[in-house]
């Protein structure tokens, strides 16, 4: 007899963690549940330090056999849960910027269209599901897609007073805090901005927002290696970077450029790994079938040549597109093929950041001669914060702000 996932979870919900007093299902401790004929397998996501780990495993097996069938084969893999309080900080700076943030992770790609934002969103959600506090900054000013992917396109950030200063309150969804230029413009509007205008927006999202205490602050960078990238490394000490690419050769050439940018003497941000997206196509109804549409193991081979870890391979599955369109990240379903891939990716990223913090010196902010490029200081009346505070988002005011920003940056146009 084959049992449904709901039936198995109902049985497991009767088992409590003695350490917390809550049942395993409400604690989200049961992951990657697979039911095949008379075999049930799943992962227990419980802190490794929990003294009751072994007894919980035994209780799970005993209860499932008693409540369902004695003929079942039960396989349980313990997957230590990341404890937020034990996540180390990759910073030793004075923390004038993002004072409550432990680790800043840049998600980059040399080329557009490789699914970088999809990876960033699902990585953020998967990390948050481990119990970590996560923030996500959509730094892709010209193509903001994070609000759509998280189902908050119509949301508008509020403004509050913090230490006598007006600050933006990030939008919260799926357990993560986020900001995006997409919250400030109509979805159909194009952001036809010069570099200084875009970088000033990024600076305000970083310095004039209440991000609070975070274990991971993930930055979804725009494609390429431009102004926004330099602004980020100048504004804050980036703990590490990951590079997203598809397997084909055209994309790999740009992935190398992305690595080179972070490894440049002036920047020196550790690249902790590659993430290969669209590694193969897998039909939902044939999960064991793999079709290598963009080539096989392209980024995996590059990772070996450059001696950079391959953190994960994400398959191309229809549900990724559907979940992104619906605003429900595919990583929410940890039992799906892609959900499992993102669970593994989050685990690998967390481990690499921890290893980087233990074995390497903290990253420093990049210091660049201000006379080497144009630097524009926005006045109060040309800021997004001003638009929020005075109008609860007034489109006409925002159009005026665009004009004022252009005037402020005229020497760069």
Order of alpha helices (4+ residues) and beta strands (2+ residues): alpha-beta-beta-alpha-beta-beta-alpha-beta-alpha-beta-beta-beta-beta-alpha-beta-alpha-beta-alpha-beta-alpha-beta-alpha-alpha-alpha-alpha
